[in-house]
Amino acid sequence: MTPTTRPVPQSRHLATSIPGPKSQTLHSKRLQEVTGGFGVTLPVFIDRAEGGILADVDGNRLIDFASGIAVTSVGASNPHVQARVAEQLERFTHTCFMVTEYESFTEVATWLNEHTPGDFEKRTALFSTGSEAVENAVKISRAATGRDKVLVFDDAYHGRTMLTMAMTAKENPYKKSFGPFPSDVHRAPMAAPLRWATGAENATAEALAGVEQTLADHGAENFAAMVIEPIQGEGGLIVPATGFLTGLREIATRHGIVFVIDEIQAGMGRTGALFASEHEGVVGDLILTAKALVGGLPLSAVTGRAELMNAVHTGGLGGTYAGNPLACAAALGVFEAFADGSLLANARRIETTARAVLEPLLAGTAVVVDVRGRGAMLAVEFADQNTLEPLPEIAKAVAAACHEQGVLVLVCGTYGNVIRLLPPLVIGDELLADGLQVLAESILAADREPVAAVVV
């Protein structure tokens, strides 16, 4: 932080309506210049961000319960990240690691090899985006096994490229009008406790039986990779039923399938453990990271068993910007921020605080059917409590009310009926409590007032 830069007050403040007049003017310019294919959750233009606050061009200070979709877990202006990037910026911005090398790339790989789950020799490859990490994990799996097929799961989200759209479950907006998609991607049941037809207690056993059936239908010997999020993100922050991930691990091992854990959203401390798969004691053959790995710059990684990672021929992996030196510097700053363990403790504190506010709404409203998640990766699902018919109109109304009052939340879920909370792990207690109060009051108001139905 430079001497002339004043800290952003860590309190909610509304100087204007949301969005304010300056944001509205800038948004009008955006509509004239930027493709309509980009959506926007809240049309405010941010001037500064720090801690748990987004300060916009109109002087409003919004509570950040989104973290840029789980990216700025260490805060949007973390001093460790800033210092590392500033130092690297003075030296050089790019060489392409496949042309001439630089040490920070190897340092990031070393940290990931040492800190990801699994007591075996590892190698790491760095890329730029989460989708790239997913696609390269498939490439590595195919090279290592000589097989073609990929197994994914209901409610999965893995990216927006052609292959990752095929792997993603949700049609609108991610896949609508963009097909045809690559073949050899097959979908199996997800052990989602809330909506399992025969009851949550049967979800693990019956979903695993469905996985075995899917493999049998297409030939288990033809599958290169099984790819799963340990907590599903865009699908609705679904925590799989206990034992499902360990069962998948056993199935993958038995059939010689590379088990790929997509920690792109759930990893890097978001759930109160460094990696979400640690909660189940599950170790993947490959683990994917991005988002919070870098605190705001583009970087992703595939880390895994050395024999798998080295199965690809030399030159088969890479990319012009893969492991960009500025992004690698940022990642090293993120690692420093996590070193003392306080951020993991903060994630667990956030969960305790949030559940105390949100769980009473299960009995106190007619529209909240689930409060779930781990750490600072939490969700509230809205549906009819008797039929579980999704209520996306409630989620939309709650989000709009929060936004109007200066609290940024995100809507997600296969049915668009889930509010997800992804606050930065550095958010203060008072700010967190204020944002949760606004959210709870918005839910209670939506429960009392008739809301127009929306089409998802």
N, C-alpha and C positions, 0 to 999 in steps of 0.2 A: 504494500500500500504506500503510495507516495505521500509526502508530508501535506500536500494540498488537497488530498482526497479525504473527505469527511465520512465517517462510518454511516451506514444506512441504519436509521433507528429501527430496532426490532419490535415494532408495534404496527398493528393495522391502522390505516388512516385513509379516509375518503375525502379528498379535496374536491372532487367532482363526481358526477355520476359515472358508472362503469358501462361502456368505455367513455372516457372524457373527450372533449372537443379536439384536442391535438391528436389523440389516437384515431378518432373518427376521420380526421383529414388524412392522416397517413394511411388508414385502411382504404379510403377511397382511391388513393394513389396506387396502392397495392392492386386493387381490382382492375385498374387500367393497365398495369404492367406485368402482373404475374398470372400465370395460367390458373384457371379456375379449378384445375385438378388437385390443387393443394387445399385441404380443409383448414379450419382453425377452430380451436376450442373456445377461445376468448379473444376478441379483436382489440387487444390493448398492446401498445408498443412499449417495450421495456427499455428503460434508460440505464438502470443499475440493478444488480441483484447481490444480495449478501445474506448469509445465514439462512433464515426461513422467510425472507422478504423479497418480493419483486417490486421495485419502484418504477412506475411508468412515467411517461413523458408529461403527464398532466399533474404530477405530484402525488398521485395515489400510491399507497403502499399496500400490496396484496400479500396475504399469507399463502405461501407456496406449499400446497399439498400434492404437487406433481413432480417436482425435481426434473423437469424436462423429460418426462416419462422414465423415471428411475435413473437418470444420468448423473445429476449433480448431488450425489449422496453426501459428499464432503463439503457441500455448499458451492454456490455458483462463482465464488471468488475466493477460494481457499488459498491462504498464503503459501502453503507448501507447493501447490500447483503453480501459482503465479510466479514464485521465485524460480522454480525449475524451468518454466517456459521462457521467462524473461532472459535467463542466462543462456539458454539454447538459442534464442532468437538473435542474440548478439553474435553467435558463432556461425551458424548457417541454418537455413530452413529446410533444405532438401538435398539429397544426392542420389536417392534410390538405392536401397540396401542391396539390391541385386546387381548394382554397378560398382559402387564403392561402399565400404562398411563404416559403421559407427558403433561405439560401445554401448550406447543406451539401449539399442535393440536387444543386444545380448543380456543386458542387465534386467530388462523386463522379462525376457524369457526365463532367466535364472530364478527370479522371484516366483513366477507362476509355476515353474517346475518344482520348487520347494514347498509352495503353500497350497497347491490344489490337492484334493484328497487322493490317496493312493501311494502305497509304499513300494514303488517300482521305478525303474529308470524312465525318465520322461524327456520329451522334446517339445518345443513350442514353435508355432508359426504365427506371425503377426500379419494382420490385414487391416482394413479400414472400417468396415461396417459389420453389424451383426449378421446380416444376410450373407455377406462374404464368408464369415466364419462357418455358418451352417453349410453353405455350398461346398466349401473346402473340406469340411468334415466328411461329407458324402464322397467327395473325390478320393480322400485318403482311405476311407473304408472300402471303396470299390477297388482301389489299387492294391490294398492289403489282402483282400479276400478273393478277388477275381469274380465277384458276384455283382448283380445289378440292382436288385430291388431295395426299397427303403420302406421301413415301417414307421408310421406316425400315428397320432391319436386324435380322438374327438376333441374339439374345442382348442386344438393347438394353434399357436401362432409362431411362425419361424421367419417371416420376412416378406418382402415385396418384389423380389426378383422372380423370374419365371419358375425356377425350380422351387424356391421357397414359397411362392404362392401355391404351388401344387401341394406342398407340405402343410400349408395353413388351412384350417378348417372353415373359417368364416368367409362367406361369399361376398357380402356387402359391408364395407366398400372395397375390400382387398382384391377380390377376384372377378368381380362383376365386369363383364364385357372384355376381359383380357385374354381369354382362352383361345386356342387349346393350350394345355399345359403339358410339361414333360410327363412321360409315362413311367411305369415302374415304381410309383408311389402308392402305397396301400395304407388304409386307415383301420385302426383297431379301437376297441372301446377304452374309454378313460374311466377309471374308478372314481367318479365324482359322487361323493356321499349324499349330497342334498337331493339329487334327482335320480338316484339309482332306483329302478322300478320296483325291486323286491325289498328295498330297505338298505340303509347304509351298512348294516352289519353283513350284508351279502356282497357288497360292492367289490371287495378285493378278489374273493374267490371267483366270482362270476366274470369279472372283467378279465382276469388272467386266463380263464377258460376261453373267453372270446379272443384273446390274443393268440392263444395256441391254435384256435380254429382258423383265424385269419392266416397264420403262417402255414398251416396245413393246406388251406385252400389254394395257396399260391406257391407252395413248395418252400419249406423253411430253409432248404439248402441253397435257395436263390437269393436270400436276403443278405445284403452287405451290412446294413446299419439299422438300428432301432434308435430313434431320436425322440427324446421327451424332455419337457420342462419340469423340473422338480416341483415348482408351483407355476401353474399356467398364468400368463400375464393377460394378454388381450382377451383370452377366452373367459375371463371373469375372476382371476386370482383364485383358481380352484386348487385346493390342497388335496392331493390324492389320498384316498383311504389308506390307513396304516397297513403296511405290508405290501402295497402294490409295487412300489419302486424296487423293493428287495426281491419280489417275485419276478419282475421284469429282468432284473440282473441275472437271476438263476436261469431264466428261459434263454436269454441272450448267450450266456456262457455255454449252455447245453447244446445250442444250435450253431455255435461258432459265429454269432452275429456281433458286430462291433456295437457296444452299448454307448450311445452318445448322450450326454447330459447337457442340455441347453440352459446354461446359467446366465444368459445374456441379460435378463431382467432381474432375476432373483439373486444373482451372485454379488460378490464384493460387499458383503456386510448388510445387505438390505433386510435380511430376515433375522438378524441377531447372531448368526454364525457367518463366518467368512463366505461359505457356500451353502446354499439351501439344502443340497443333498446330504450335508453332514447331519441334519436333523434325523435322517433315516439311517445313517451309517452306511450309505450306498456310495460305491466308487465306480465311476464310469471308466471306460477304456479311453474315451476322449471327453474333454470338458470344454465348453465354449463360454467365453467371456467377452463382454463389450460394455456399452453404456457406462456404468459407474466405474469401470476399470480406469477411466481417464479423466473423469470429472468435467467433461464438456467438450473435449476434442475427439476427433474420429480415430478410434483404434479398436481392434478386436483381436481375439486370439483363439487358436485351437491348441490345446495342451493335451498330451496323452502318452500312451505307452510308446517307448522309443522304437520298438519293432514295427509298430503301425505307422508312426510318423515318418520313419525312414524308408517305408515301402514305396514311396513315390519317387520316380526318377528325378534326377537333378534337373532343375529348370521347370519341373511340373507345377510348382507352387510359386506364388509371387503376386506382383501387382505394382504398378508405378508408385503408388503412395503407400504401399504396405509397410506398416511400421514407421511412418513418417517421424523424423527426429523430434519435432515439436510435440507430437502426440506421445512419443516414448518418454520425453521429459515430463510431461503431465502425469503419466502413469507412475513414474518414480515419485512424484510429489504425492499422489494418492496413497502409495504404499507407506510413505512417511506418516501421513495422516492417520493411517490405521495401526501404526506400530505400537501404540501404548494401550490398545484395547478399549479405549473410551468410546469410540464410535459404535462398536458392537454392543457395549452396555447401553448406549443411548438408544439403539434400535429396540432393545428389549424393554427399555423404559417407555418408549413411545407406544409399544403394544399394550403394556399394562395400563397406561393412562387412557388410551383410546378405547380399550375394551370396557373400562369402567363407565365411560360415557355412552358407548354405543350398544352394548349388550342389553341394557334395560329396555331398549326400543323393541326387542323381540317380543316382549310381553306388553309393552306400552303402546304399540301401534298395530294396525291391521295389515300393514304392507311390508314390514321388514321380516324376511324369512331366514336370513343368515347373516352373521357377522363372522368373518373368517380371515385367515391369513396368519403370517408369522412376522414378528418384528415390526418393521416399518413398511410392510407390504400387506395392507389390510383392505378388506372389501365389505361393503354392505349390499346385499342383494334384495331387490324389491319384487314381490310376487304376491298373489293371492295366498293367504296362509292355509286355506283349505285345499286348493287345487294345484298350487304352485304355478298357476298361469302367470307368465312373466308380465311385469308392469313397467315397460320401458318409459311410459309417460311420466311415471313417478320419478324415475332416475333423472329424466330430463328436467323436470320441474325443480327437483332438489338442487341439481347442478346450477341451474339458472339463478335460483335464489341465493346460493352461496356466492356465485360470481357477482351478483348485484351488490352483495355486502362485502366484497373484497377478499373472498377466500377461493382460491383456485383449486378445483377438484376435477377429476377425469371420469367420464362414463366409459364403461367397457362391457364385455360379456357377449357371448354368442347372440343373446337376445337384446342387447343394449339396455339391460335392466340392472346394472351393477355400478355403484360408485366405488372407485378405487382410490386409496390413500397411499401416496408415495412421498411423504415429506422428507426433506433432507435430514440426515442423521444429526446435523448440528443445530436443529431447531430448538429454541429455548422452551422451558416449561410453560411460561405465561403465554407465549405465542401459540404453542400447541393447544393449550386449554381454550384459548380464545377461538381458534379455528374450529375445534371440535364442538364448542358450544353453538357456533353459527350453524354447523352442519346438523347437529341434533335438533335445533329449533326449526331448521328448514325441513327436516324430515317430518317433524310433528305437524308443521303447517300443511305439508303436502298430504299427510294422512287425514287431516280434517277437511280439506277443501277438495271439491271435485276437480279433476285434472283431465283435460282433453286427451283422448287416446292418440298415440303416434304410430305410424307405420314404420317398422324396422326393415 
